[in-house]
């Protein structure tokens, strides 16, 4: 350890110096050390937590391992062994540069990672011939961004990363406004004056000219696909003057971050930063400012429609399980989703029906600014008449 003059230990600097690819965790430093202690042509083995197989902080370790070592076999045990809440994985690795055709044998002894099974159940699954047995070329793992050890991914799914381009290249993905004090600058739309609220502005210039104080704010929200989570407004009066200068009293630096303002009020496809399950993507029309937790993509209308269909598909859901292994779906992860040239053939007319149904479901609540009448009173769910928010709030010319 490195010691301060006062005698108190600090972070172990030797981890960074001697184990640069394994410095993120002590267990991965032991993996690097195991490789160093093994003679060329020999083998080393460990039982570890599976986090190194997918998390971004271990990306350098995986790249180096796949380049210089051969994963001979691996048993992915899941939860229920050694009392680990995060699961465990056992593996044998040969010390020597693998050939492109090198393959390894992998076993996945669970259906869902959250399952906790007894040791006897796991042993019984291991003894089943062919149960979740995979044999793939190690070089195939390097074609996936970040080189996660996703041995269970099908050949076609792995190939999609080579065929398509990343979503970050197909659309303009951006993070939005961080107010630094939501209690001060945000309100539910029904809490503020309708006379000082504008819902239909298409640019910052229109918003400033409207004289309004409150504008729709996309801050992510609960799991909803296609449409919804439209309930907040933000104080963006005078082009956000109060937010932009928040924290500068006495000569300080602004606490807020009004980033990517050129995309404010533009149509988008958006999703929430955090989800305990799969991500949900929604279409937003013009008129919204978006938050740093309401990640958004911008582009041509037809492209956004097709990307919304793609991102809400089973394919994208499975890809995101690989490239976004945590609860966060930030731009860096979602931007890795491969977009094949065939995305231009997706039928955009299908999206209209999906958005309409999702909007009808959202507008059924009185907390929606599109609410018109209770469907029990109106008689049918889809026949309810929606009123435009511009009928009773400030609009933009």
N, C-alpha and C positions, 0 to 999 in steps of 0.2 A: 504494500500500500504506500501511497504518498502521504507524508505527514507534514502538517503545518508546524510553524515554529512554536505554536502554543501547545502542541502535542496531540491535537484532535485529528483523527483520520479524515481524509477527504475521499472523493471518488477515486477509485483505483485507476490511475493513469496508465498503468502497464497494460490494462485491458485494451485500450485504444492503440497502444504502441505495438504490442506483441500479438494481439488477436483482432486485427482491424475488421475482418469479416464476421467475427463472432462476438463483437463487443456489445451487442444489444442485450445480451443475457448471459448469465453465467453458464447455463446449460449449453449454449452454442459455443462458448469459449472452450468448454470441454470437448465438443465435437471437433473443433479445430485442433485441439491438443491431441485427441485420439488419432487424427490423421497424421500428425507430426511424429507420433511415437510408433507408427506402423511402418514396417519395412515395405519398400516398393514391391508390389506383387502380393503383399499380405492382405489381411482383412481385419476390420475392426467393427464392433457392434455396440449398440447402446439401446436403452429404453428411455424415451424422452417424452416431453409434452409435444403435441402436434403443431403448436403455434408457428414454429420455424418453417413449416411447409407452405404457408400461405401469406403471412403478414408482411407488409411492405418493409418493416424494419429489418427483416432477415433476407432481403432480396440479394444483397451482395454475397451472403453466405451460400444461398442456393445456386447462384450463377457460378461461383467458384467450385462448388461441390460437383455440379453437373459437368463442368469442364474438365476437372482433374480426377474425379472419382467415378466409380461405378456402383450404383445402387443394385446390389445383387438380389435382395429380397426385403420385403417390408410387410409387417402385420399391423394394420391400423385397427386398434382395439376399441376405440371409443371410450365412453364412460363405463365405470363399473370395475375397473382393475386398479389395484393399489389405492383405492379410495380417492382417485383424482376426479375433481369436478370438471376438469377441462379435457379429460380423456388422456390416452397415452398411445404411443406408437413405438414399435420395436423394429429395428432394421439392422441389416448386415451390409457393409460397404467394403468394396475392394479398392485398395490403394493403387491406382494406376489409371492413366488417361484412357477413357473408353473410346471405342470405335463408334462411328455413326450408327452402326447396326446393333450396337449393344442393347440388350433388352434386360429387364428385371421382372421379377414376379412379385405381385402385390396382392394382398388380401384385405378386404374391407369387412370387418366383422360386425356391422351394424347397418340398419336401414336409415335411421335418423340419429344424428349426433347427440341429440338431447336425451336419448334413451339411456336409462341406467339399468344394466342387466347384471345378473349374478355371474360369478366366475364360472360356474357350471354351465350356464347358458352360452357364454362366450366360447368355452372349450368345445361345446357341442357344435357350434357354428364352424369352428376351425376344422373339426373333423369331417364336416360335410364336404365331399369331393366336388370341387368346382364352385362352391359357394362364394360369390363375389370375388372370383379370381381374375386378375388382369395381368397380361404380359404385354408390355409396350416397349418400343424403342426409346431409350433415354433421350435421344436427340429431339424427339417430338415434344418433350416438355419445354424445351428452350424456345419454341415458336410462340409460346403464350406470353404476353406482357408480364414482366415480373418473375417469370419462370416458376410459378407455383407448382408444387408436386401434386398435380391433379390427375393421377393415374387413371381414375375412373371415367374421365371425360372421353366421349366417343371420338372416333377418328374424324368424323364430319365436323364435330364441334371444334376440335383442335384446328382443323383445316380452315375454319371460317376466319381465323385471325390472319391467315396468310392471304386469303381471297379478298377480304374486305379491308377498308381503311378505318382507322379509329373514329369514333363519333366526334372527338375533339377536332378532327379535320373536316368533318362533314357539316358541322354546325358551329356557331359562335357561342361557346359555353362560358357563362359568366356568373360571378357572385355579385350580390347587390349591396344594398344599404345596411350598414350596421349603425344603429342610432346611438348606442352606448347607454341609453336610458329609455327602454320601451314604455315604462310607466309614465314618462313625461310626454313622449311624442306619439304614442299609439293609443287608439281607442277602437272599441267596437263601432261599427258604422251607425248603429242606432243611438249611440250616446252623444252624438254631435249634431249640430244644426244642419238640416238638409240644405238650407240656403247657402251654406259655406262649404258644401261638398260637391266635387265634380267627378263624375264616373266615366266620362267618355273622351278624355283628352288623349291625343295621339302623339304629343311631343312635349318637351319641357317648355317650349315657347308658348304653346297653347295653354298649358297649365298655368304659367305665369300671367298670361293675358286674361285668364278666367277670373282672377281675383279670389279664387277659392283658397281655403286653408287646408282642407282635408281631401285626400286622394286614396283610392283603393290600394291596399298593401298586401302583397303576396308574401307571407312569412312561413310557407310550408304547411304544417299542420298534420292532421290525422291521415290514416290510410284511406285514400280515395283515388280511384282511377277516372280518367277522362275529364271530369269537371268537379269543382267544389272547393271548399276551404276559402271561400270569398266572404270574409266577415270583418276584416280589419281595415282601418284607414290610418294614414300617417300625416302628420303636419309637415307639408311641403310648401307652405306659403312662401311667396317671393323666391321661388326656386330653391327652397330648402335653406333659407338664410339662417334660421334659428338653429337648425341641426348642424349646419356646416361650421358654425362658430361656437358650438357647445363645448365648453371646457377651455375656451381661450381667454376667459376673464383673468386679468392680471398678467397677460402675456404668455399664457401657457399654450400648448399645442392642442388642436382639436381632439376630443375624445372619440368622436364619431368618425365613421369612414363612409363617405359618399362615393363609392367606387363604381366605375363603368356607367356613369350617368348618361352617356350617349344612347344607352339601350333602354332607359326608363320610358315607360308608356308604350313600348313596342309589343306586338304579339309574340307569344313565346310558348314553348313546351317546358313544363316545370315539374320539380319533384322536391320532396322534403329531404333534409339532410340526414335525419335519423329515422330508422324504422326497425322494429323488433322482428320483422319478417321480410317479405320482399318489398322492393321499391314500387311506388305507384306514380305514374306520370299523367299530367293533366295539361289540357290546352287552356291558355289564357288569351283572351282577346286584348286589343290595345286598351290602354287606360290605367295599367297597373305599374306601380313602383314595386320592386321586389327586394326581399331581404337577403342577407348573407346565409340564411337558413332555408331560403326558397330558391335553390339553385335553378337556373334557367338557361335555355338554349334559344338562339335567335337565328333567323334566316328567312328565306322565301316561304310564303304561306303554304304552298303545296309540299315543300320539303318538311316543314314542321308537322303537317298532318301525317305524312308518311312515317316520320320518325316517332311520332306518338304511337302509331300502330305497332311499329317495330319494338319500341321500348316496353310496351305493355304485353308483349308476346311471351310465350313460354320459353322461346329461344333466349331472349334477353334476360329473362329471370334466371335461367341456368348459367348464363355467362356471368352475370353479376354475382352469383354464389361463388364463382371462382375468383374474379378480379376484385370483389369487394367483400372480403370474408368477415368484416366487423359489422357493427350496427350502423356505421356511417356510410352514406352514399354521396361522398363529396365529388366534386367535379373531376378530380384526378382519377377516381375509380370509374365513374360512369363514362368518362371520356374514352375509356379503353374498349367499350363495346364495339365490336366490328360491324361496319355498315357495308354490305355487299352492293355491287352495282345494281342488282335486281330490286333494290328498295324503291326505285323509281316506278316499278310496276305495281306497287301496292295500291289497291283501290281506295282512293280518298273519300269516295261517297259513303263507304262503310263507317268512317269516323263520324260523319254527321249524325247518324242514327245513334251511335254509342254516346256521343256528347249530349245529344238531346235527351236521351233516357237518363243519363247521369244528372243533367241539369234539372229535369223534372223531379228527380228524387231529392236534389238539394233544395229546390224551391218549395217543396212541400212543407218546410219548416218556416215558422213566422220570423225566424232570425235571418232569413235570406232576404236580400234586397229585391229579389225577383218574386217574392211571395205575393200571391193575388187573393187566393181564397182557400179555405180548408177543403181538401178533396172529398171529405165525407159530406160536406155541404154541397159541393159542386156536383157530386154524383159519380165521377170517374177520375181516376188518377191522371191519365195522360191527356184528358180533355180540359184540364184546368187552364184558365186564361192567365197568362203572365203579363204583368205591367212592366213597362220599361222604367228603370230608375231615373231616366232623364225627364220623366213626366213630373217629378216632384223634387228633383235636386238640380243643382247648378250644372250646366253643360258646357262643353267647349265648342266654339264655332269651327 
